[in-house]
Structure formats: structure tokens, C-alpha cells
Amino acid sequence: MSSSGNSNNSSTKRKKIGKIHSFTCGKFSSSSHRVVDNTQHTLIGGPGFSRKVFCNDPTNIETELLNYTENYVSTTKYTVYSFIPRSLFEQFRRVANVYFLVCAVLSFTPLSPYSAVSNVLPFVVVVGVTMGKEIVEDWRRKQQDHEVNNRLVKVHSGDGIFENTKWKHLRVGDIVKVEKDQFFPADLILLSSSFDDAICYVETTNLDGETNLKLKQSLEATSKLVSDSDFQNFKTAIIRCEDPNANLYSFVGSLEFEEQNYPLSPQQLLLRDSKLRNTDYIYGVVIFTGHDTKVLQNSTPPPSKRSRVEKRMDKIVYFLFLVLFFVSLIGSIFFGIATSEDIQDGKMKRWYLRPDDTTVYYNPDNAPLAAVLLFLTALMLYGYLIPISLYVSIEIVKVLQSVFINQDREMYHEETDKPARARTSNLNEELGQVDTILSDKTGTLTCNSMEFIKCSVAGISYGRGITEVERAMARRKGSPLPNEGEELTDADMDQKLSVKGFNFSDERFMNGNWVHEPRPDIIQKFLRLLAICHTAIPEIDEETGNVTYEAESPDEAAFVIGARELGFEFYERTQTSISLIEFDHVSGTKIKRSYELLNIIEFSSSRKRMSVIVRNEDGKILLLSKGADSVMFEKLAKDGREFADQTKDHINEYADAGLRTLILAYRELEEDEYSRFNEKFTEAKNLVSADREEVIEEVAESIEKDLILLGATAVEDKLQNGVPECIDKLAQAGIKIWVLTGDKMETAINIGFACSLLRQGMKQVIISSETPENKALEKSEDKAAVAAALKASVVRQIRQGKNLLAASTDSYEALALIIDGKSLIHALEDDVKDMFLEVAIGCASVICCRSSPKQKALVTRLVKTKTGNTTLAIGDGANDVGMLQEADIGVGISGVEGMQAVMSSDIAIAQFRFLERLLLVHGHWCYRRISSMICYFFYKNIAFGFTLMFFSAYASFSGQTVYNDWFLSLYNVFFTSLPVIALGVFDQDVSARLCLKFPLLYQEGVQNLLFSWYRILGWAFNGIVNATIIFFFCIRAMEHQAFRRGGETVGLEILGATMYTCVVWVVNCQMALSISYFTYIQHLFIWGGIIFWYIFLLAYGAMDPSFSTTAYRVFIEACAPAPSFWIVTFLVVVASLLPYFTFSAIQMRFAPMHHQMIQWIRADGQSDDPEFCDLVRQRSIRQTTVGFTARFEASSRSLKLEGVV
């Protein structure tokens, strides 16, 4: 009760503020709800509108029969019951695992060329380790779900008592009390709030990425329920509404209360995951819970993503299966023919097989059956072509790579205590192949912190602040910034540090010094307009007396703060007045002045301006207006253009510095002119029709004319630190960047300039639905005709862009494509999307404005499927979830607010700038490591498998293996697997510093140079060459060689041990040649693997012959004492490595790859030599067209052209 009392005091203090929004700004008051959307409300009770909610009675029998979903939310991939079947399904989606399972089953039959245990054990370990990894990753998701589901909210438990309840226990019909700065736990209908007029402010950052507050207002009928005790007998209300759906911006329902029906609209709907702001508390009734809520209806199940490298790896496995099949088939045919000829004329050809007294496997009388059985045996024997430990080794490597990403201090954000976090390790190598980045704007590129930094008043530019873009440009040019060397006074420094939204510094303008400027009267009007022309609400901290502002947009807040810091403080607003503390330039003192607020003409994307009409203390009526230069200059009077030319020049300078600009102008109105306008304006606002907004705009147009120019403002839409530099580096790496935002077109374009995706002089292909002809068509009642006409307009604009693109192909001109949400609807239709994508791909920058979450996902899908290239989506809000899940890689920004995007992402980072290191360093390393690792894996298994094939042919395709059973089983587990894992985890072709210095190195991944078929087949050929050298060298060298003290010739066991020793040496030494960056771990694994082979041979050979079989004492008695064993091993290793070494030396000299060129100049100590660096950069396949580097190069070209002219 005490909390209710306190909040009622605050609501009395702020009671009138809500009415500003409910009437003056053009929104309906609560009394008007009964006449809104009556046509839609006739649908209630029909299909799609069948939900029935008994308020404050969640245990109602009818509610239980309806069986509404619980509020528990799960984002995990598995449950306790589904884990075993689903994870096994995931494992056996890989055809290699199916093959190994069949081999494991067959190993228990006489067909098997090796023992069952030696075959089954490695297979079980491999599958078990992979399933264990799945458990660990899903457990992390489970912990995140646990945190959300166990948040607390106050729920009415009866008798007017509200108790803390976990979110997961909420039910449909529960009455909840949500307090300031808490998230809404489910979709609610607002019943009342701490304000008398039942309004509340809601932040929807998690839903649409916007930080400006949305106003909600309850029905008047429930607005009197302002304390806990009021709900004691509140059980007569029933809500009937639409069924769960994904539309965030519409809602149809009705409230039956006290025997009356009241229509419900989105104005009363509070969505899960939005936050209550600037309101002490609200009461609401739960209508949708859990996965029925609109935010979760918008989300889709996490897709099972696989990298392109892994998909190609599957193709290699299929190819090796074909090789395996045909070699087995050919071998079985030869074996069948040889078997049928074993006894001819009573003579035995292969007498050692005893064909006269044999089993079915060698029976000359049934040679076809023997051939079929040999075929099955060969399929198992040659299975060592397929590396059983490949998949599990890659899983281990990817997990360890993810650990390195998570622990990279360069991607740790200290302010929010957020490290980078790889939520899945399946896509590490994809990070090195990204061709297109699709980025959200709000909260991703920007931090929603506008700063007032410069202004132009009376034709004079003020403000010495330096923008991010100017800093980036200066660094690129290597020139000092114009004001960088100027020392700030202590007072200036303190002010800069303490005032958020104000980064203005100019001694001519600050501390009242503007009164000494040539036109102080104009400056006074300019600052007064900034302090009055807005819809911000002041809040006074009762303890400190400080004033803060809640504005509908961050730039509006920056204007009000700028005016306050320059002497015009806005401190109070009522329904009819705005009060300021002004600095009077005549008397030199601060004076309180109040202005009667007559009208507010709101900003819209079509008007591109906003105006207020006020009456000052002298009785004069003033129209104060601010807006985009594209419309404001047209509204100026002939005698109001005194500073127009200078102002235009300043605006161009500000835009080039990446600033957002607005023009400020005013005029005095005559009383009768205002009266006529006000009458028409009031009529227009009270209209309830489809063309209400158009009528309001027409009336506003009649008064917003003949304005007198005062000047222009420039605010910096504060980018996150390092965004321009990051975009520049990514552009140099050949990555295309698209921005998909829900913001209006002007805002998106300004951000494009700020982060150097756009620049002055870049031609813009604008596809907009806001053309005059389209606006005229929208008034028509024939919606089908309007849609067809709009589509035709979009197609025409796309064709114009295509023609412009064709004309600019042969020049250095770069184009930017900018399209709005309505146009995007038609651009994504099946018969248009190919042409739209063709234009978009040809442009240097693409910006999609007013995009819905679904459109973001559809654009991402279009780019991914039609181009076939790797796409990366990055965003921070719930409105970005679809885009993140649709892209090949989804990167979530783990900002201050919201976890929805992070929970749906593959990788989470705290700032956009970390994307540079994530892709150019970790992405490149992971791609190179995984590619090299897979190539090497296939190489070593081909080298090993082909020695088996060669011996099988040598042994008349009899199915006899040259190696001991455990030699076969442990080859991929102990003797060769650890070095390849070390390669996948630690190897670096170039250092992180050089990866960032030479971004073009990233193109190796984009072009897939390190995992091309040429490179894969090259490694396979190397494996075949090595196998050929090992087998034939050993056979010829040892065929008649005497071993042991008794002079016995070489037997199968000695030949097998020698060949195996040569294989282990060759593949490990090949690894040593392939590594670019040695660590002690790699030395340990490579040379340790070879040493371990000898130790194993000693230990295994010392075991009982019944277990060690052919390996019994073979090393200590036969191999080790014989010099020929060591000589053969040495010569085979040298002969096997010589072809690779020769090829590498020739390639390095005559056709070096990007990383080899960088290694070369680094080895020569030339990595800082500009001439050598430019030589490497000339190898770039794609011209840099965006970023400040491109901006600088474009400026240089234009200067050269001017010099020529």
C-alpha cells in the first residue's frame, strides 16, 4: 500500500503531462477508445479471434479447459527424453558414421579382417565425445533459460495481496504489478498505472531496437484501479481477443467490465520483454504466456547450421566412398577370377591357400560367392581411407577455438563486463569466409547517444568538436586535425565529461559570449527555438534539483540539452504552456519566461519537419519549425534567405563530417491567420477516417510557409567506438556491408555518412514509396489497384537504378542503394527480387529503411540463397532474431539492454568494432586451421589406406592386411591425431597484427582458396605419391632382406612394422613442414607421436602372443637390431617428403599466395615498408568502395581531375 501511496503523489504532480500526448500531439484520449476500429472488433469470437481471458481468475474451470500454454520458455535444442534419439539422429546424418556403424556390426562376423574390439571401441569413443559436446552446449542454453524463467514479478494472490512469483508460474488471467525498470513477464493488457490518467512509458529496445519511449494508456473504465486493495473484488472482467500471432503492431480485443464492452487496441497492450520506464508501477492482466507471446511468436526454432567447409568435407567423404567401393569391387572381381583358376587340371595355383580343402571364402567351386564375401571384407579393410576420428577431432578443435575467442582480451568490453562468447562452435571457419554483412543500426552501429556538436547561426559556423568520421579521415591522410592541438580549459573539460548529449566547444558561443557576436538577436531566437520546438518532458530530481529530459528521440533530447547548456533551459511543461529560463542578451541576466503552447505539428517521414505554435509574453504568435534541409529551404520566404548560401555550405561540411543536420526557421503569425488555421487543424485531428494524416498534413502545409531562416544544427549520432575504422577494415577485406534498420530513411542515411558507408558525391539509388504520385494513389479505396501501382513504381525505380549502375560500371563511381519498407515488400516478390538483388549487389552500400523483422529475415535469405555466399547478420534486439537465425552466422550484440538477440545468435560480442578482430583475425585463423586440418586428415588417411590397397593387390586381393589389428585401430587415435589437433588449434600463418594490417588476406577465405578442389586434390595426390613410395620402397628393399639372428627373410609381421613406421614418420614430418607457427605443444605432439609409436611397439610386442599376435617381440628381436630397418625408414621419409618440398619452393617463388607474400616480407623485415605493403595490397581482387579509405581515395581522384581541368 505504501508504494501505491508514493506513486499517487508522483502521479498528481505529473497528471497533466499525459494529456499533452493524448490530445495535443494527435493521439486519442481514453474516452475515444470506443470509436476506434469498430469494424475490426466485429471479428471477435470468430476464427483467429477466439481467446477468452477471465481477469483475476486464472483457475476458472473454462480457462483450464482451454489449456493455455504455460509461461515457461525454453530455447534448448534437446530435452531429457529427446536427447538420445535426436543426438543419435544428428550423429548418423553423417554418412561416414553410418558406414562405421555397419563396419562395427560386421566386425563380429568372420568377414572382418580385424578383431571386433579394435574396431568398435574407437567408434564408440568418437560418437560419445561428440554427443558430450552437444550436452555441454545445450546445458549453457538451459542455464540462460533458467535465469529468465526464475525472474520475480508481483502477482495478485487474493484479498488484495500481491506476492513475488516466478515468471514461469504465471497463468493467463493473472493480475500482475510491474514496477519501474522491470521487464514485462508476459503479454499484458494495461489496467492502470501510477499516473492518474493511467498512462505509462514503455521502452521497446528488445522488440524493435528503438530507445525512444512509447506511450501506453489504459481504458478509462479500469484506470481507477490504482492500489493493491482495489483488486480484491475485481473478478467480473472478461477479455475476448485475437489468438496468439506474430504481429507486434496490431491487437484486436474487447473488455467486458461492469456489463459494458470496451474495445481494446495496441494502446493497451504491453509486450513481453519490453521495459517499464519513468512510471512507478502498472497493473496488468496476463493474456498471452510463454511461447504464445508476440515476441516469441516472432522467433523461430534455432536452425541447424553447417558451414560450407563441412558441407564440402562431406562431398570429399562421398568421393572417398566411391573410391573405396570401386577399389573393393575391382579387387573382388580379380579375386573371384583368381579363385576360380586356383585348381586347374588338378594342380593348385595358390597352393598356400589350400583350395582343395578350404572354406567358402576361398572355394574355387563357388568363386562368385567368394568374390562377394571378399567385397564385403574389402569394404571394411579399406575403410581406413575414411578418417573415423575426423569429425570428433574437428569438434574438439572447434571447441578449443571457441575458448580462444571467448578469452580474447581484445574483444572484452570493460564498461559492461562483457567478453566475446561463441555460443556454438559449429561455424568457426565460416567466420573466415563472410562475403556480406547485414547489420542492424540502432544499438549495433550506434550507442543511441546523440551529441550536440556544431551549429550554424546567421551564416556563421560554431563548434570546434571533432567527429569520429573526421578523426578517421585525418588518420588515413596522416594529417593533424584542425582543432586537435587546442588545449581545453579545465572548465570545458569538466563540462564535456559531465554533460551527456553535449559535445559543443566554442569560446565565441559558450558562457554567454554569443552576445558579442555580430547577430545576437538571431542567436537568441535560434536557441529559444531549440528550447521550445520539441515534445520532450522534463523531470526534476527532487534531491539534487537537476533536470533531465525524456524525449521521443535521442536527437531531440540533444537539442534540448544543447539549448540548456547555452543558456536557454527548458524546465516545465503543462498542457498549455512551456516554461524556460532564458539568458537575456540585453540585460545580461537569466529570466523566467513562459510561452503559451497552442499547437504541436508532429514530425513524420513524409513531412520531414516538426513545428510548434506558441504565444509569447508580448502576445505575439510564433511558428517555430525545424526540419530537413530538403524541405525547409523550399519553405523560406524571399526575405528570409539572408544566410541561405552560407548555411548550405555549412550543412555540406557537417554532412561530410558524418553529422545529422536540421534547419531552424520561424515566422510571426497574424491572429486571424492563426484562427483560420487552428479551426481547420482541430477539425482534421478529430477526423476518424483513413486519410486523417493526409488532411492534417495539408492543413499544416498551409501555415508552414514564408519562414525566416535562423540557422542549422549538427548532432553526432554517436557511433559506437571504432565503428568507422571497423567498417573501413572490413571493406578493405572485400566484405560488403548492408544496413537493415527500422528507422526512417533520413536517420539511416545520416548514419551511413557517419560510418562512411555513404560519402559526399556518391550517387544514391533511392527506391521510395513516398513519391507524390504514390501518396496520391494511397487515398484511393481500391487497395488492389494501389498495391499494383506501388509495385509498378518500385519496379520502375529499380530499373532506373539498374541503368544508372550500368552507366557507372566503367568509371570509379560507387553507387548506394537506399530502399524503404513499403517498397521492400514489392522488391522481395518472386518476380522482382532477382532484379532488385542484381542492383543491390552492384552497389557499394545498401541501406534498407523501415524494415520489419520479417523483411530483415527475407532480405538475408535472398542474399544467402541467390548469391550462394556466406552471410553474417549482426543485431542487438528481438527484432533482429529472424535475421540472425536466417544468416549463415548470427552475431548478437550483448548490450546493456536485452538478451533476445544474444540468445538466438551463434556468437555474442559487446561492440560492433569487435567484429573486425572476430573476422579478420579469428575468422581467418579458424578457416585456415580447419581447412588445413581437413586436407591433412585426408592426406594421412589416403597415404595409409593406399598402402593397404597396394598390399592387397600384391597379395592377390585376398583380403589379407599387412598391419596388426591394433596398428590399424590406433593410427587415427594416437599416432597421428594429436599433431593435427594442434594444427587446428595453434597454427598461425601470420600474426594478429599483420592480419589487421593486411585485410586483403581475408579474401583467401572469401574465395575459398585454402579449401578449393585444386588444393584438396593436391593433398590427395600427395598422399597417393607418399603411399606409393612407402610401399614399393619397402617391398623392394626388404623382399629378400635377411632379418633376425638366424638369417630368416622378412615376414609379414616385419614388413608391416617397417611400413607402419615409415607411414608414421612421413605423415608427422609432413605436418612439421606444413606448420607455420610452432609451439612447444606441436613439437611435443609431432615428435612425441613418433616416439610413442616405438614405445607402443615395445610394450605391445612384449605382451602375450595370443593378444599381440603378429607384433610379438617384432621390434626388439627383428627390427631394432637390423641396420636396414633404420636405413629404409630414413630413405623413405626423405624420398616421400621431397616432392612436397620441391612443389612448395617453386610455388613460393613463382606464384605465392597472399599469406605467403606476407610471410615473405615479414621474414625480410619489410612488414613496415610502405612500398612492400602496397605491393601486397595490389593483389586485392575487389576495389574498396566504402569506408573512410575509399572516401579519401575518392577525394584524391576528384582533386586530380580538378587539377587536370
BELLINHU-V763725 format. One record per backbone hydrogen bond with DSSP energy under -0.5 kcal/mol. CO is the residue of the C=O (numbers start at 1). NH is the residue of the N-H. If there is no record, write none. Layout:
# BELLINHU-V763725
co = {CO CO}
nh = {NH NH}
This chain:
# BELLINHU-V763725
co = {1 2 3 4 5 6 7 8 9 10 12 14 14 15 16 16 17 17 18 19 19 20 21 23 24 29 30 32 33 37 38 39 40 41 43 46 48 49 51 53 53 54 57 60 61 62 63 63 79 82 83 84 85 86 87 88 90 91 93 94 94 95 96 97 98 99 100 101 102 103 105 106 109 115 116 116 117 119 120 121 122 123 124 125 126 127 128 129 130 131 132 133 134 135 136 137 138 139 140 141 142 143 144 145 146 148 149 151 153 154 155 158 161 161 163 165 166 167 168 170 171 173 174 174 175 176 176 177 178 179 182 184 186 187 187 188 188 189 190 192 195 195 198 199 200 201 202 202 203 204 204 204 205 206 214 216 219 219 222 224 227 228 229 231 233 237 238 239 240 241 246 247 252 253 254 254 255 255 256 257 260 262 264 265 266 267 268 269 270 271 274 275 275 276 277 280 281 282 283 283 284 285 286 288 289 290 293 294 303 307 308 309 310 311 312 313 314 315 316 317 318 319 320 321 322 323 324 325 326 327 328 329 330 331 332 333 334 335 336 337 339 342 342 344 347 347 348 349 350 351 354 359 360 362 363 364 366 367 368 369 370 371 372 373 374 375 376 377 378 380 381 382 383 385 386 387 389 390 391 392 393 394 395 396 397 398 399 400 401 402 403 405 407 408 409 412 413 413 417 418 421 421 425 427 427 428 429 430 433 435 436 437 437 438 439 441 441 441 444 445 449 451 451 452 453 454 455 456 457 460 462 467 468 469 470 471 472 473 474 474 481 481 483 489 490 491 492 493 494 495 498 499 501 505 506 506 509 509 510 512 513 514 517 519 520 521 522 523 524 525 526 527 528 529 529 532 537 539 539 540 541 546 548 549 550 551 553 554 555 556 557 558 559 560 561 562 563 564 567 567 568 569 569 572 576 577 578 579 579 580 580 581 582 582 583 584 589 591 593 595 596 596 599 600 601 604 608 610 611 612 612 613 613 614 615 616 620 620 621 622 622 623 623 624 625 626 627 628 628 629 631 632 633 635 637 638 640 641 643 644 645 646 647 648 649 650 651 652 653 654 655 657 659 660 662 663 664 664 665 666 667 669 670 671 672 673 674 675 676 677 678 679 680 681 682 684 689 691 692 693 694 695 696 697 698 699 700 700 703 707 707 708 710 711 712 713 714 714 715 715 716 716 718 718 720 722 723 724 725 726 727 728 729 730 731 736 737 738 738 739 739 741 743 744 745 746 747 748 749 750 751 752 752 753 756 759 763 763 764 765 765 766 767 771 772 773 774 776 777 781 782 783 784 785 786 787 788 789 790 791 792 793 794 795 796 797 798 799 800 801 802 803 804 805 806 808 814 815 815 816 816 817 818 819 820 821 822 823 824 826 829 829 832 832 833 834 835 836 837 838 839 840 844 845 846 847 847 848 852 853 854 855 856 857 858 859 860 861 862 863 863 864 870 870 871 872 873 874 875 876 877 878 880 881 882 883 889 889 890 890 890 891 892 892 893 899 900 901 902 906 906 907 908 909 911 912 913 913 914 915 916 917 917 918 919 921 922 923 923 924 925 926 927 928 929 930 931 932 933 934 935 936 937 938 939 940 941 942 943 944 945 946 947 948 949 950 951 952 952 953 955 964 965 966 967 968 970 970 971 976 977 978 979 980 981 982 982 983 991 992 993 994 998 999 1000 1001 1002 1002 1003 1004 1004 1005 1008 1009 1012 1013 1014 1015 1016 1017 1018 1019 1020 1021 1022 1023 1024 1025 1026 1027 1028 1029 1030 1031 1032 1033 1034 1035 1038 1041 1043 1044 1048 1051 1052 1053 1054 1055 1056 1057 1058 1059 1060 1061 1062 1063 1064 1065 1066 1067 1068 1069 1070 1071 1079 1080 1081 1082 1083 1083 1084 1085 1086 1087 1088 1089 1090 1091 1092 1093 1094 1095 1096 1097 1098 1100 1101 1104 1104 1105 1108 1109 1111 1113 1114 1114 1115 1119 1121 1122 1122 1123 1124 1125 1126 1127 1128 1129 1130 1131 1132 1133 1134 1135 1136 1137 1138 1139 1140 1141 1142 1143 1144 1145 1146 1147 1153 1154 1155 1156 1157 1158 1159 1160 1161 1161 1162 1166 1168 1169 1170 1171 1172 1173 1174 1176 1177 1183 1187 1188 1189 1190 1191 1192 1193 1194 1195 1196 1197 1198 1199 1200 1201}
nh = {5 6 7 8 9 10 11 12 13 14 15 17 18 18 19 20 20 21 22 23 24 25 27 26 600 32 33 35 36 41 42 42 43 44 46 49 243 45 241 55 239 57 60 64 65 66 67 68 83 86 87 88 89 90 91 92 93 94 95 97 98 99 100 101 102 103 104 105 106 107 108 109 112 119 119 120 121 123 124 125 126 127 128 129 130 131 132 133 134 135 136 137 138 139 140 141 142 143 144 145 146 147 148 149 150 151 168 167 165 177 163 161 157 158 155 153 169 170 71 71 174 56 176 286 156 178 284 154 282 182 276 273 188 287 288 190 270 285 219 283 193 198 218 195 216 277 204 214 275 207 208 209 209 878 202 200 222 223 225 226 230 231 232 234 235 55 256 53 254 51 248 250 242 264 240 256 257 262 238 260 257 255 253 268 269 217 190 271 188 274 184 203 277 181 201 180 194 178 191 192 176 189 173 187 292 293 297 298 305 311 312 313 314 315 316 317 318 319 320 321 322 323 324 325 326 327 328 329 330 331 332 333 334 335 336 337 338 339 340 341 342 344 349 347 344 349 351 351 353 354 357 362 363 364 366 367 370 371 372 373 374 375 376 377 378 379 380 381 382 383 384 385 386 387 388 390 393 394 395 396 397 398 399 400 401 402 403 404 405 406 407 408 409 411 412 414 417 418 419 413 423 908 428 430 431 431 432 433 870 736 872 439 738 874 740 444 445 446 912 720 718 453 716 503 465 714 462 712 460 457 455 471 472 473 474 475 476 477 478 479 484 485 486 493 494 495 496 497 498 499 500 502 452 464 509 510 512 514 513 515 516 517 520 523 524 525 526 527 528 529 530 531 532 532 533 534 550 541 548 542 545 541 539 551 537 213 557 558 559 560 561 562 563 564 565 566 568 567 569 583 570 571 581 579 597 574 595 571 572 582 593 569 584 591 585 588 584 582 580 578 598 615 613 602 611 608 628 626 601 614 624 598 599 622 596 619 616 622 669 614 624 625 667 612 665 610 663 631 632 633 635 635 636 707 640 641 709 644 647 648 649 650 651 652 653 654 655 656 657 659 658 469 661 715 713 627 710 711 625 708 623 621 674 675 676 677 678 679 680 681 682 683 684 685 686 687 692 695 696 697 698 699 700 701 702 703 703 704 705 637 709 666 458 664 456 662 453 454 660 717 451 718 447 449 723 726 727 728 729 730 731 732 733 735 734 437 846 439 740 741 848 851 850 748 749 750 751 752 753 754 755 757 758 756 1187 762 765 816 766 767 818 768 820 775 776 777 778 779 780 783 786 787 788 789 790 791 792 793 794 795 796 797 798 799 800 801 802 803 804 805 806 807 808 809 809 811 763 844 845 765 818 847 767 849 824 825 826 827 828 829 832 833 835 836 837 838 839 840 841 842 843 843 737 817 739 819 849 741 856 857 858 859 860 861 862 863 864 865 866 867 869 868 435 436 889 438 891 440 893 901 880 881 884 885 886 887 873 891 892 906 907 875 894 909 895 903 904 904 905 423 424 892 421 894 914 915 916 917 918 919 920 921 922 923 924 925 926 432 927 928 929 930 931 932 933 934 935 936 937 938 939 940 941 942 943 944 945 946 947 948 949 950 951 952 953 954 955 957 958 956 958 968 969 970 971 971 974 975 976 980 981 982 983 984 985 986 987 987 995 996 997 998 1001 1002 1003 1004 1005 1006 1007 1009 1010 1008 1011 1012 1016 1017 1018 1019 1020 1021 1022 1023 1024 1025 1026 1027 1028 1029 1030 1031 1032 1033 1034 1035 1036 1037 1038 1039 1041 1050 1048 1047 1043 1055 1056 1057 1058 1059 1060 1061 1062 1063 1064 1065 1066 1067 1068 1069 1070 1071 1072 1073 1074 1075 1083 1084 1085 1086 1087 1088 1088 1089 1090 1091 1092 1093 1094 1095 1096 1097 1098 1099 1100 1101 1102 1103 1113 1107 1108 1109 1111 1112 1114 1117 1118 1119 1120 1122 1123 1125 1126 1127 1128 1129 1130 1131 1132 1133 1134 1135 1136 1137 1138 1139 1140 1141 1142 1143 1144 1145 1146 1147 1148 1149 1150 1151 1157 1158 1159 1160 1161 1162 1163 1164 1166 1167 1165 1169 1170 1173 1174 1175 1176 1177 1178 1179 1180 1185 1191 1192 1193 1194 1195 1196 1197 1198 1199 1200 1201 1202 1203 1204 1205}
